[in-house]
């Protein structure tokens, strides 16, 4: 119930509509009971009274009530669907928004398909149970209470035969409930794992084919599907026993009613119509009993889904705005790191005692061997993570004390792995400035040496790039990403191997554009290209998480340290 109480705020805005749907469905249930009682009267009119006029009148009333029942059913069906879909849309949007606020460390520990399963499949289960089930339960409650009231009024002894079944039903429900919850949770976990396999294979389909691993991936997928199947069949076997037992117990009571009531009809104590109506009422009570069993199973399944979804909602972002965080004013680009240390895992630090100072407009190259901590350092500069120790400041503002949005708006990132969204090229370039005009988009594209190849495409700037930019080459994706950064017009620019996929001619044109973009802006560049390093005002040399050298290219070459080794090694690679 704790999970359902937490879900209540999403139901509250739609309570009037839910109550309206419940009212309509309760009216339908009352009409059903009325029709059953009317059927008993009609049976006596036909078999005992043999009154044609009364029969005609009763049939007319019967048909009128059926018509009204149909209209009410239409209303409650649509209203129930409307409410449930609205609530699901709100809750799913809330979960998605929360996911976006979580820090990068959260996503580094999760698989995309697992999160997708929780956002889509689990939310569907919750929505169905939290919205449709209460409304259906209102119908079943009216059916049960009204049915029992009619039965008590007609023959209390016969009614007791049915009600004796209730304690048995409660016992059976409790017996099966825990098992159903455990199995339902396991099924959701297996479903998420299956989706993860699909997402990994489809995202890396080129690697799968190139390494001739399609059979291996088919076996991996089949193994995961088999696990899901086995657990689903286990739950099905439990339900296969659970629901029929409930139904059997109910029909046992109905058989007892027929035997006892039949004796009373034979003895003349009960009319045939009353027995007919009584049997119909007894039969309709099977619905609430069967529904109770089904609802119990749904609630147990929803508990597992809610546990998984609220686990996400209970996760707090590590990188947040402090309560007294201030708006970062327009910056000049003075960056200072003071004894910065960082660790993704406390047992394995990545950066140690990193200190440096960069003045506005300087271009700083960050070099070092693989695993030295270069990308981690720029992630800290962008405040995707906070230092474990020490501090980072821009224009004297500690990054922890300013609002994230105000910081992010003044930084542009061109990552090594270019991420494009599946829409048209123009929307990808506009991503950082939605209000940019078409002329500004074209100007940014020209600056990034992208306008010519974009214009040559059949739909120009409205060409769909495909999932993650699959319809473009690596160099084209990079140039679009650079155009996106150009259009954002940042104060601080972070380039992570931004020209690594370009040929020499394109690199020269893009580098000219970047030179214009970097003018008056602080730029941090992670690059192995010698041309990029030589253009830098300063070079930070990282090794095993520490700045081991710092200075200009000429000064570092004279020291003949790690930078000299890396530079010489790169020259040898180029020569060969």
Secondary structure, DSSP 8 states (H G I E B T S, - for coil): -HHHHHHHHHHHTTHHHHHHHHHHHHHHHHHHHHHHHHHHHHHHIIIII--HHHHHHHHHHHHHHHHHHHHHHHHHHHHHHHHHHHHHHHHHHHHHHHHHHS-HHHHHTS-HHHHHHIIIIIHHHHHIIIIIHHHHHHHHHHHHHHHHHHHHHH-HHHHHHHHTTHHHHHHHHHHHHHHHHHHHHHHHHHHHHHHHHHHHHHHTHHHHHHTT-HHHHHHHHHHHHHHHHHHHHHHHHHHHHHHHHHHHHHHHHHHHHHHHHHHHHHHTSS-HHHHHHHHHHHHHHHHHHHHHHHHHHHHHHHHHHHHHHHHHHT---SS---TT-B--------EEEEEEEE-SBTTB--EEEEEEEE-TT-EEEEEESTTSSHHHHHHHHTTSS--SEEEEEETTEEGGGB-HHHHHTTEEEE-SS----SSBHHHHHGGG-TT--HHHHHHHHHHTT-HHHHHTSTTGGG-B--GGGTTS-HHHHHHHHHHHHHHHT-SEEEEESTTTT--HHHHHHHHHHHHHHHTTSEEEEE---HHHHHH-SEEEEEETTEEEEEE-HHHHHHHTSHHHHHHHHHHHHHH-
